[in-house]
């Protein structure tokens, strides 16, 4: 219940599928028969159409906080690369993506966090993966997993919001599927920006597939990985940048 709309509602004691308006006591459906389908769309619509004063207050509460960089805690999607079937290895998709070939991200001094199916790289992009592992490396893996959780939450929310698309066969031409997925991502971001937040369904997604053979044009990221592991394993001499998120 992280949406500010819950300031104006409470869950019904009689039926968790309903929310009770604190202003008029109307019962508002939460958007589904099961908890994983619950969302705040109907509650926001109720405020907008029935309680304009409270809706204006909700909009103020829902405004993003001023920041010099995108929020690390908001599971919005800043870049997508779609079109490959699920049988293609994650590392191969990465190496054909515009982010990788064009070196578009991350900026200098930053890194992308990937699971064990990707190679650990410092160039052409900096991509850091977990170890497989001694005690110091295990500590790093724990911090790595916590930081990468925002990625898994984004995927979980996408799968929950668009279940009929991601869990059932699409009755469209295969050539059109990438456009459908891209539209889902754009709509997901719009929903978050308007306070329509749902709890992600936890779906097991194995991340220990062996990485593909290393590209000879790429540079290993093991030195960066080791430096980060040393930093997160020494909290008494902590690197300031680690406080940008709840890594520690």
Buried (B, 14 or more C-beta within 10 A) or exposed (E): EEBBBBEBBEBBEEEEBBBBBEBEEEEBBBBBEEEBBBBBBBBBEBBBEBBEEBBEBBBEEBEEEEEEEEEEEBBBBEEBBBBBEEEEBBBEBBBEBEBBEEEEBBEEEEBBBBBBBBBBBBEBBBBBBBBEEEEBBBBBBBBBBEBBBBBBBBBBBBBBBBBEBBEEEEEEEEEEBBEEBBEBBEBBBEBBEBBBBBBBBEEEEEBEEEBBEEBEEBBEBBEBBBEBBEBBBEEEEEBEEBEEBEBE
